[in-house]
Amino acid sequence: MSIPDQKQASASSTPPCSGLAGWINRRLPIISAFRAEYVDFRMPRNLNGWWNFGAILTLVLALMLASGIFLAMNYTPTDAGAFLSVEAIERQLSGGWLLRAMHMTGANLFLAALYLHLFRGLYYGSYKAPRELLWLTGLVLMLMVMATAFAGYLLPWGQMSYWGADVITKAVGAIPGIGPTLEHIMAGSDHLGDIFLHRFFVLHFVLAFLIVGVVGLHVAAVHVSGSNNPIGVEPRTPKDTVPFYPYYVSKDLVGLILFAMVFAALMFFWPNMLIEPDNYTPADPMHTPADIEPEWYFLPFYGLLQSVPSKFGGLVAAAGSLLVLFALPWLDRSPVRSMRFRPLCRIGLLGVVCAFIVLADAGKHHAQGGWLIAARLAGLYYFGYFLVFLPLVSRTEKTRPVPSSIAASQGDA
């Protein structure tokens, strides 16, 4: 039985609604649609903990939106008022410190969960047919989240916010031809001030709600193509799948509880791990901090930016490290999805993770001395894996035997 047939069978077996719910459903079938897509929806039976991050990201996004709305009500996007309004939120607004702590912790853990979610897609081949659109919408989401995070990082208008904005605007200004125009559009004037802050405040706010729309497309793509699974074999019979409720609802709840414990520990016990101390100082264009570095989730790209001699070349390398992922479904032509059965590619992907960490360390150390050499080698390896290694190895590698079905891989043939 194919996946569409299983969906149709589960939908036909759904009991009809009665009473007020039935009256509403006969006129607007939202209840039956929800039940078909989120209760009876068939999922591969072998999903592991890596599949918890989708639910985690959804919950954190809702938390970020809720806390962000209340923070925006008390924020002043001006050069003179931004830092003072953030201080007032933390020190004078009732519960303001908690709202901001939730928002900052959520931003950091959202990016951490997003990177882990991306790694899961790379490791288990979730970018392969028929899930190309699922992969592409996920990458668009990642870019939007990164842009939103960068805009949010600027809004407190502390020292690191100001000088981080200065580095990025000057890097954009180095683009040949259109660079100065783009820099002026970003800054709004000949210096970073009221116009710049207002524009990035609006960008941060609008992008947050646009992300919700793209999340809807991403989820729809999951429900059309079906979820991938650790062995990369499509479900073929009802024995290969289980309904989303109660199996994966309870599994996601366990993951959410564990994540909430990490979230609370960071927010209440180690809040300074998530913010630079220099950002507690108001922005001062006349005083450059000793170490200008972005948040940890931008450090690998900052390392790439600094490892190239020219500003424009560094910007191209940093942007290219993300754009190359969009071509991945067509660079990797192997019929085997999961890295479990591709020993060479598994080792290569672990090397990409190491290169990513080395680039982050190099960015933190400003790519000087030995770190400059390490960053360049890591950058070459990163691009070499995707542009050279994968296309060549996918044609010649010897893969391990792939199970005939999900049920067979668990001894239930």
KATAPE-V681931 format. One record per backbone hydrogen bond with DSSP energy under -0.5 kcal/mol. CO is the residue of the C=O (numbers start at 0). NH is the residue of the N-H. If there is no record, write none. Layout:
co & nh
CO & NH
CO & NH
This chain:
co & nh
1 & 5
2 & 6
3 & 7
4 & 8
5 & 9
6 & 10
7 & 11
8 & 12
10 & 13
17 & 20
17 & 21
18 & 22
19 & 23
20 & 24
21 & 25
22 & 26
23 & 26
23 & 27
27 & 29
27 & 30
28 & 32
29 & 33
30 & 34
31 & 35
32 & 36
33 & 37
34 & 38
34 & 39
38 & 244
40 & 243
42 & 241
43 & 46
47 & 50
48 & 51
49 & 52
51 & 55
52 & 56
53 & 57
54 & 58
55 & 59
56 & 60
57 & 61
58 & 62
59 & 63
60 & 64
61 & 65
62 & 66
63 & 67
64 & 68
65 & 69
66 & 70
67 & 71
68 & 72
70 & 73
71 & 74
74 & 76
75 & 77
77 & 81
80 & 84
81 & 85
82 & 86
83 & 87
84 & 88
85 & 89
86 & 90
87 & 91
87 & 92
92 & 95
94 & 98
95 & 99
96 & 100
97 & 101
98 & 102
99 & 103
100 & 104
101 & 105
102 & 106
103 & 107
104 & 108
105 & 109
106 & 110
107 & 111
108 & 112
109 & 113
110 & 114
111 & 115
112 & 116
113 & 117
114 & 118
115 & 119
116 & 120
117 & 121
118 & 122
119 & 123
120 & 125
120 & 126
122 & 338
124 & 127
127 & 130
130 & 134
131 & 135
132 & 136
133 & 137
134 & 138
135 & 139
136 & 140
137 & 141
138 & 142
139 & 143
140 & 144
141 & 145
142 & 146
143 & 147
144 & 148
145 & 149
146 & 150
147 & 151
148 & 152
149 & 153
150 & 154
151 & 155
153 & 156
156 & 282
157 & 161
158 & 162
159 & 163
160 & 164
161 & 165
162 & 166
163 & 167
164 & 168
165 & 169
166 & 170
167 & 171
168 & 172
169 & 173
170 & 173
171 & 174
174 & 178
175 & 177
177 & 181
178 & 182
179 & 183
180 & 184
181 & 185
182 & 186
183 & 187
190 & 192
192 & 196
193 & 197
194 & 198
195 & 199
196 & 200
197 & 201
198 & 202
199 & 203
200 & 204
201 & 205
202 & 206
203 & 207
204 & 208
205 & 208
205 & 209
206 & 210
207 & 211
208 & 212
209 & 213
210 & 214
211 & 215
212 & 216
213 & 217
214 & 218
215 & 219
216 & 220
217 & 221
218 & 222
219 & 223
220 & 224
221 & 225
228 & 231
236 & 239
237 & 240
239 & 44
241 & 42
242 & 246
242 & 247
243 & 247
243 & 248
245 & 249
246 & 250
247 & 251
248 & 252
249 & 253
250 & 254
251 & 255
252 & 256
253 & 257
254 & 258
255 & 259
256 & 260
257 & 261
258 & 262
259 & 263
260 & 264
261 & 265
262 & 266
263 & 267
264 & 268
264 & 269
269 & 272
270 & 273
271 & 274
275 & 278
276 & 279
277 & 158
277 & 280
280 & 158
283 & 286
290 & 292
294 & 297
294 & 298
295 & 298
297 & 301
298 & 302
299 & 303
300 & 304
301 & 305
302 & 306
303 & 307
309 & 313
310 & 314
311 & 315
312 & 316
313 & 317
314 & 318
315 & 319
316 & 320
317 & 321
318 & 321
318 & 322
319 & 323
321 & 324
322 & 325
322 & 326
323 & 326
324 & 327
326 & 329
326 & 330
327 & 330
327 & 331
330 & 332
337 & 340
338 & 341
340 & 399
341 & 345
342 & 346
343 & 347
344 & 348
345 & 349
346 & 350
347 & 351
348 & 352
349 & 353
350 & 354
351 & 355
352 & 356
353 & 357
354 & 358
355 & 359
356 & 360
357 & 361
358 & 362
359 & 363
360 & 364
361 & 366
362 & 365
364 & 367
367 & 370
368 & 371
368 & 372
369 & 373
370 & 374
371 & 375
372 & 376
373 & 377
374 & 378
375 & 379
376 & 380
377 & 381
378 & 382
379 & 383
380 & 384
381 & 385
382 & 386
383 & 387
383 & 388
384 & 389
387 & 391
388 & 392
389 & 393
391 & 394
391 & 395
392 & 395
392 & 396
396 & 398
404 & 408
405 & 409
406 & 409
406 & 411
407 & 410
